[in-house]
């Protein structure tokens, strides 16, 4: 059974066991949230959003229509996802591009993710990076626009990082 804080407005019915939804979170009715997730305070989750199992979404994050977060994803505080390439007030696209964050990827605080990109499995997006195109699996990206500076080192373990020179 999920835990939902008394101040949260959770309209969704598909929320996995063990998920925790904290203060001042809004979850719209069609959203799907997996098991054992942690949705921190002051988050907003739109209808066409799918969140996998064991996902952490830190405070101040909005998950907009078209977003897919696979299992074991980490989304740092105040990460900004966008879903409209040509935004105009009161003019909406027929469909929002799908943005996918693959299994085990991590996104550092304050990063911006443009619509329709894919962040590869176990990739790491540095704090404040602006992701304008797909990120390969296990890549480490930083900057504006985000560029690959290294990769997660499998030889040492999933948590160890290997940086390329320069």
C-alpha positions, 0 to 999 in steps of 0.5 A: 500500500502506498503512503500519501501525505495528508497535504498531497492531492493524489487522483491516480489509482495506479500507484505501486505498493511501498511508494511514498508521496510527500507534502504538496504533491499533485498526481493527476488521474491517469498517471502510473507510478510503480512500487517503492518510489519516493516522490518528494514534496512540491512535485506535479505529475501529469496524466500521460506519465509512467514512472517505474519501480524504485524511482526517486523524484526529488522536490520541485520536479514536474513530470509532464505528459509524454514522460517515461521514467524506467525502473531505478531512475533518480531525478534530482531537485528542481530538474526541468522536463519540457514537452513542447518544442514550440510552446505558445500560450493556449496552443497545444500540439496534437501529441506531446513528444515522448521523453524516456529516461532509461533504467538506472539513469540519474539526473542531477539537480537543476538539469533541463531535459528538452522534449523527445530525448532519450537518456540511456540506461545508467547514464548520468546527467550532471547538475545544471546540464541542458540535454538537447539530444539523446544521451547514450547508455552509461554516458556522463554528460555535463554543460549547456548543451550537454556533452559527453565527458566520460562513462560509468565504469563497469570494471569498478562497479556501477557507482564508480565513474570514469572521466575522459581527459580534458 
